[in-house]
Amino acid sequence: EDRHAAPGKLMTEAQLPREMRHFLALLKVHRFEQKSHILAIPDVVKAIVDFKDDPELSRLGMRALMSGTAMEQEMRLPTIGRCPNFVKSVRRIMHRESMQELLQLQLRLVLGILDNDPSDYQEWVECAVFATAKVLQATAVWTTNSWEVILQAIEEAMSTPQGKILLQNFNVALALYKEWEKLKDAHDDALAKMIVASFHDQTERILEIIG
């Protein structure tokens, strides 16, 4: 395949050298961070999909998509969920990711997409369970917000037959139980006590169902 444009014709972006396409992808992500117009979302998602094996670009892209206020994020989510090939790329990025903050951010993104009924719903459920397992493994210090997101993800998965199987396959019940016991045993930790007080009944109910 001839990847060079004929004389007198402009090259399409796909015909540009990889280094140039990578530079343009970074530019689109940075531009979105500066002025997050909803029409630019497909460009940011495409940048992440095209360069999903680039940790720097995928992290920047994920942060850009989840930047701004909660309302701004919510307005983007239906568009993000409709972007082709994104769910597979997110799963691949999560597989490599080890940073607690980014895994939690990715889980929030996946949950937001699930709330907007994406066409590939089951694949996003699988992504949510995988992210939940990764977050439970990677998180050293819990907050009320991060614990609430974990419980939301598990409840979302519990609502589908495939999700229940995936929760078992990824040993989520055991991982959740271990973290919950640590929180309950942390008697001198004010934040842990707050999490236990806020989510005791919900967590115990979930553990009883999936345990």
C-alpha positions in Angstrom: 0.0 0.0 0.0 1.4 3.4 -1.0 1.3 5.5 2.1 2.5 8.7 0.4 0.2 11.2 -1.3 0.4 11.8 -5.0 2.1 15.0 -6.1 -0.2 18.0 -5.7 -2.5 16.2 -3.2 -2.6 16.8 0.6 -1.8 13.8 2.7 -4.5 12.4 5.0 -3.7 12.0 8.6 -3.6 8.2 8.2 -0.8 8.6 5.6 1.4 10.7 7.9 4.5 9.0 9.5 3.7 7.5 13.0 5.8 10.1 14.8 3.8 12.9 13.2 0.5 11.2 14.0 1.6 10.7 17.6 2.4 14.4 17.8 -1.0 15.3 16.4 -2.7 13.0 18.9 -0.9 14.6 21.8 -1.9 18.0 20.5 -5.6 17.0 20.3 -5.5 15.7 23.9 -3.8 18.9 25.2 -6.2 21.1 23.2 -9.1 19.2 24.7 -7.7 19.8 28.2 -7.6 23.6 27.5 -11.0 23.9 25.9 -13.1 20.7 26.3 -15.6 21.0 23.5 -17.9 18.0 23.2 -17.4 17.8 19.5 -13.7 17.1 20.1 -14.4 13.9 22.2 -14.1 11.5 19.3 -10.7 12.9 18.4 -9.4 12.4 22.0 -10.8 8.8 22.1 -9.3 8.1 18.7 -5.9 9.3 20.0 -6.2 6.9 23.0 -7.3 4.0 20.8 -4.5 4.6 18.2 -1.8 4.9 20.8 -3.1 2.7 23.6 0.3 1.2 24.0 1.8 4.6 24.8 1.5 5.0 28.6 2.0 8.8 28.6 -0.6 9.5 25.9 -3.2 7.1 27.3 -2.8 8.6 30.8 -3.1 12.1 29.5 -6.1 11.2 27.4 -7.9 9.5 30.3 -7.3 12.5 32.5 -8.5 14.8 29.8 -11.8 12.9 29.4 -12.4 13.0 33.1 -11.4 16.6 33.6 -13.7 19.5 34.6 -16.7 19.4 36.8 -18.9 16.4 37.5 -21.6 17.9 35.2 -19.1 18.4 32.4 -18.0 14.8 32.8 -21.6 13.5 32.7 -22.3 15.4 29.5 -19.4 13.7 27.8 -20.1 10.2 28.8 -22.8 9.2 26.3 -20.5 10.4 23.4 -17.5 8.6 24.9 -19.5 5.3 25.2 -20.5 5.4 21.5 -16.9 5.7 20.3 -15.8 2.5 18.4 -13.1 0.2 19.8 -12.8 2.3 23.0 -13.8 -0.5 25.4 -11.1 -2.8 24.1 -8.5 -0.1 24.4 -9.5 0.8 27.9 -9.2 -2.8 29.0 -5.7 -3.0 27.5 -4.7 0.2 29.2 -6.0 -1.0 32.5 -4.1 -4.3 32.1 -0.8 -2.3 32.1 -1.8 0.4 34.6 -0.6 0.1 38.3 -1.1 3.6 39.6 -4.0 3.7 42.1 -5.2 7.2 41.1 -5.4 6.3 37.4 -7.1 3.0 38.0 -9.7 4.7 40.1 -10.2 7.4 37.5 -10.6 4.7 34.8 -13.2 2.8 36.9 -15.2 6.0 37.4 -15.1 6.6 33.6 -16.3 3.0 32.9 -19.1 3.3 35.5 -20.2 6.6 33.9 -20.3 5.0 30.5 -22.4 2.0 31.9 -24.9 4.5 33.3 -25.5 5.8 29.8 -26.5 2.4 28.3 -23.7 1.9 25.7 -24.3 -0.4 22.8 -21.5 -2.8 23.9 -22.8 -2.9 27.4 -21.6 -6.4 28.3 -18.0 -5.6 27.3 -18.1 -2.5 29.5 -19.4 -4.7 32.4 -16.4 -6.9 31.9 -14.2 -3.9 31.9 -15.8 -2.6 35.1 -15.2 -6.0 36.9 -11.6 -6.1 35.7 -11.1 -2.5 36.9 -12.6 -3.3 40.2 -10.2 -6.2 40.8 -7.3 -4.0 39.8 -8.4 -1.1 42.1 -8.9 -3.5 45.0 -5.3 -4.8 44.4 -3.7 -1.4 43.9 -5.3 0.8 46.5 -3.3 1.4 49.7 -5.4 4.2 51.2 -9.2 4.3 50.7 -11.5 7.3 50.8 -15.2 7.3 51.1 -15.5 8.2 47.4 -13.2 5.5 46.2 -14.9 2.8 48.3 -18.4 4.0 47.1 -17.2 3.6 43.5 -16.0 0.1 44.1 -19.4 -0.9 45.6 -21.2 0.8 42.7 -19.2 -1.2 40.2 -19.8 -4.5 41.9 -23.6 -3.8 42.1 -23.6 -2.9 38.4 -21.9 -6.2 37.6 -24.3 -8.1 40.0 -27.2 -7.0 37.9 -26.2 -9.2 34.9 -25.6 -13.0 34.7 -22.3 -12.4 33.0 -21.2 -9.9 35.6 -21.9 -12.4 38.4 -19.7 -15.0 36.7 -16.9 -12.4 36.1 -17.0 -11.3 39.8 -16.3 -15.0 40.7 -13.6 -15.4 38.0 -11.7 -12.3 39.2 -12.1 -13.3 42.9 -13.6 -9.9 43.7 -15.5 -11.2 46.8 -12.2 -12.3 48.5 -10.4 -9.1 47.6 -13.3 -7.0 48.9 -13.5 -9.0 52.1 -9.8 -8.5 52.8 -9.9 -4.8 52.3 -13.1 -4.5 54.3 -11.6 -6.4 57.2 -8.5 -4.1 57.1 -10.8 -1.0 57.3 -12.8 -2.5 60.2 -9.6 -3.3 62.1 -8.1 0.2 61.6 -9.5 1.5 64.9 -7.2 4.6 65.1 -7.8 5.6 61.5 -10.5 8.3 61.3 -11.0 7.9 57.6 -11.3 4.1 57.8 -13.9 4.5 60.7 -15.9 7.0 58.5 -15.9 4.5 55.6 -17.1 1.7 57.8 -19.8 3.9 59.4 -21.0 5.1 56.0 -20.9 1.8 54.0 -21.3 -0.9 56.6 -24.7 -2.2 55.7 -24.1 -1.9 51.9 -20.7 -3.7 52.0 -21.9 -6.5 54.3 -25.0 -7.1 52.0 -22.8 -7.2 48.9 -20.3 -9.6 50.5 -23.2 -11.9 51.6 -24.5 -12.0 48.0 -21.2 -12.5 46.1 -19.3 -14.3 48.8 
